[in-house]
Structures are given as C-alpha cells and as structure tokens.
Amino acid sequence: MKPAYFAVYPVLFTLLSGITGAGAQETQKTTDSSTLPIDVEADTGTYDQLAGLAVYSGNVKVNQGVATIWAHKLTVILKHNTAERLEAEGNSKAPVRFEYKGNKQPIVGKGEKVVYTVVDKIVTLSGNAVVQQGQDIIKGNQLTYNLQKEVIGGSRVKMTFLPGNK
C-alpha cells in the first residue's frame, strides 16, 4: 500500500490549472489529467503519518501532465490521511512559481507563498503575487482565488487586460 500523502497531489493540479478560471474546456482537461502520474523531486523529503505532515525542501518540483510548480519548500498538512492544506514557499533567491500549459495560452504565476485550503477550495498567493496568461496580467500583494466560484481578487491589485483576449 502506498503512503497516504501520495493521494493529495491531484489537489496540486487543481491549484495550478484553476488559479485563473481558465474556462470549461480547461476544467475538463483538469479532470481528465488528475489521474496522470505525479512526479515530486526535492533535495529532502519527510512524511510523518502520525503527525499528518509531509514536507519537501530544496529545489522542489511537482509535475503532473501539463502543470508544474517549483518551490523551495512544500508542506502538505493531512487530517485523517486526507489533504487539508498545502503550503508552497519560496526563499530569498526565488519565489514559488507555477506553469500550466492547457488548450489556451500558458498560465504562469509566482508569489513568495502559495496556500491551498482544500475544504474551502481557496488558493492564496502572497508576497508580490503575479498571474499571467498571454499579455493579461494580475498583480497584487495578495491574490485569492476561489476555485468553486471562479472569482479572483486581492489587495493592492493591478490588472492589465488587452481587448479581445480571453
């Protein structure tokens, strides 16, 4: 039997693909891709089943299908062997970065920290957060995206959209 923490990684794919509400066609691809293998690479990794904690540190890279996230540290908090919260952190040299290459233009983003609360289906990027698709850019000190409602907002936000782009 594989360790329980492997079951949480489809959540990362949802995080990466849903961050900007990429649309119904993209959402369908997300559902279909959630069964693809997930590759996690890091300099170190630990899993404490009793504490419900998996921690990966140093050059963390998570890849599933067309989605990738890079971080200095990834912490997965579990409750009853189910992911409750995911926290990806950058460091002084590099922020957390993600990339999603779906049917439309690639979506890229970064922030000093990215937190995903599973129950609420809310993703929060903080610390110089940026999400970009093509030439459309959303920047803010903090950006929050509700995956269920497909609503993004933030604090000290600057949005640049080019007419005709979707």
N, C-alpha and C positions, 0 to 999 in steps of 0.2 A: 504494500500500500504506500502510495507516495505521500509525503508530508502535506498537511492541510494548507500550508501557505501557498502552494502552487495553484490552488483553486482561486486565489484572489486576483491573479494577473489579468484575466479578461476585463476587470474593472479599469485597469490602466488603459486598455484600448478604448473603452468608453470615454475616459478622461481625454485622451488625445484627440479622438475623432469628433467628439461632441462639443469641444470647447467654444466653437463659434457658430453653432447651429447650422451646419453645412447643408441641411436640407434632407428631404425624404429619401432621395436616391443614395445619398451618402449614408444615411441612417441604416438603410437596408444592407449596404455593404458592411457596415459596422457589425450588424447582427450576424451576417454570414461569416465574417472574418474572426469572430470571437472564439471560434473553435480551432483556429490555427495555433501552431506551437508558439510558445513564448520563450524567448531567449533572454536570460539575465546574466550580465557579466559585471563583475566588480572586483576590486583588489581584495576585499574581505567580505564575508557574509556569515551571519549567525541566525539561528532560528531557535527560539525558546518557546516550546509548546506550552509549558506550564504558565509562563507569563503572557502568552499570546502576542509574541513580538518577533518580527523578522526584520533584521537590519542589514543593509548592504552599504558599504562605504568605499570611497575611492574609485574614480572613473567608472561610475555606474552607468550601464547602458541596458535599456529594456527595449526589445524589439518584438513586434507581433505584426506580421503581414506588412501593411503599408504605414505602420505607425512606429515611431521611435521616440524615446525620451532619454535624455542624458542628465545626470545629476552627480553631485559629489556624494550625497547620502540619500538613501531611500529607506524609510521606516514604514512597515506595514503593521498596524495595530489590529489584532483579531479579538473577537469575542465569540466564544463557543465555536472556535475553528472557522469563523466567517469574518471576512474583512469588514472592519468598522470604519477605519480611517487610513488614508495613505498620505504620507508626507515626503515630498521630494525637496531637497535643499541643495543650493549651490554653495560656493565658497567665495573668498575674496578674489579669486582669479577668474571664476566662471559662474554664470547663473545657471539655473535649471533651464534646459532647452527641450523643445519638442517639435516634431515634424510629422505631418500627416499628408500622405500623397494619395488622395482619393481620386474620384472621377473628375473633379474640378481642379482649379489651380491648387497647388500645395498650400497647406496651412502651417505656418511656423509661429512659434511663440517662445517667450522667455520671461523669467522672473527670478528673484532671489529665492523664493519659496513657492511651492505649489502644494495645496492641500485639497484632498478629495474626501468629503464626508459621504460615505456610501448610502446610509439610510435617507439622508436629505437629498442625495444626488446633486450636491453643490460642489463646484470646483472654485477655489480661490487662488489667484496668482497674486503675490505681493512683492513689493520692492522692485520698482522700475519695471512693471509688467508691460509686456508688448505682445499683441496678437496680430498677425499679418496674413492676408490672403491676397495674392497679387499685389496691387498697389493700394488696396484698402488696409488701413492700419488703425488699431485701437491701442492707446497707451494710457497708463494710469499708475498711480502709486499702488493701487489695489484694484483688481478686476475680479468680479464674482460672476460665475455663470451657473444658472440653474438648468440642469440637463432636462428636467421634466417639462418646464415651461419654455425652454429655449429663449431665455432672457439673460442678457449680459449687461452689467452696469459696474460702476466703480467710483472711486474717489479721485479727484483731480484728473479727470479724464480728458483726453484729446482724441478725437476721431477724425480720420480723413477718409472720405469715400469718393471715388471717381464716378461721375454719372454714367449710367449704363452698365456698371459692373454689378454682378450678383454673386 
